[in-house]
Amino acid sequence: MSRYGLEQLGFEGMLSSSADRGWSGLSAQLCTTVRKGVIPWRTPQSDIRICVDTHGNESRVTRRAPGVESRIIARRGTVWLSPPGLQEGSIDIADDLTRILHIYLPVRHFSPGNFEINVDPAAVSALSYERAFEDPLLAEIGFAIASELQNETAAGGLLIGALASSLAARLLQKYVTASPAQSFPRHTVQGLDRRRLMRVLDYIEANLEGDLSIERMAAIACLSRFHFARSFRQAVGQSPHRYVSGKRLERAKALLMHGDRPLVDIALSLSFSSQANFTRAFRQATGQAPGQFRQGLESRRPELH
């Protein structure tokens, strides 16, 4: 989690944090209240800070930095960008804001290995602090991150990895100044060939109770993370996140069917941060809590004679 924590910046009532989720693509915090007034605004040297208003109670927000001053009426979906290394910014909030999502996106996402193009680091650092804008795609990505923070899913870490790549791609597409030679390649990315696809699927099956990251799967497929996600969807008909989520649900059912392994052990083995979050996700997918599912199986088993 960034050292520029919410408690240092005038925010109250943090609703959810990724601190205990083991996410590798980004970190995020969702706070319930941003009190009116002037608060400092800083960004780690290693991260782009992206804020998304996920509620929309409207307030005038003035942002300042050396040589910069801008004003906007914040609404649901309003996005703020702050470049890495910003140390002397501030924001002046006219009325309390609620449910503001703070995303810290590491600048390493803009390395050539992720997009197969060269990105000028200076262009990433020059992301405009004064910009506050409406971008439906960025906002939807933010809403998905906020949803995962509040309701953990079976493959949430993998989903966040994909969303982090999508965030970087969107910023590169629309907000990072690049020369024509650095624009996105126009060739069509084909689906995974059968050999590489089977290698990835075998890896997923072997690691359902271990670490599954978009970075590792992309490396196995010998593709950038961005192109791996697209190619996997073309080949399988599902995103990596949805595929892994379905497979983990199948594994959870199998573990519940055989033996009396504690629910908390099953939850942690399938990369949930707690038994409560596992129970919530399992109930959402099946209509039953894990304990109820296990009891139902036991009641249907024939008695031994």
Buried (B, 14 or more C-beta within 10 A) or exposed (E): EBEBBBEEBBBEEBBBBBBEBEBBBBBBBBBBBBEBEEBEBBBBEEBBBBBBBBBBEBBEBBBBBEEEEBEBEBEBBBBBBBBBBBEEBBBBBBEEBBBBBBBBBBBEBBBEEBBBBEBBEEBBBEBBBBBBBEBEBBBBBBBBBBBBBEEBBBBBBBBBBBBBBBBBBBBBEEBBEBEEEBEEEEEEBEBBEEEBBEBBBEBBEEBBBEEBBBBBBBBBBEBBBBBBBBBBBEBBEEBBBBBBBBBBBEBBBEBBEEEEEEBEEBBBBBBBBEBEBBBBBBBEBBEBBBEBBBEEEEEEEEEEE
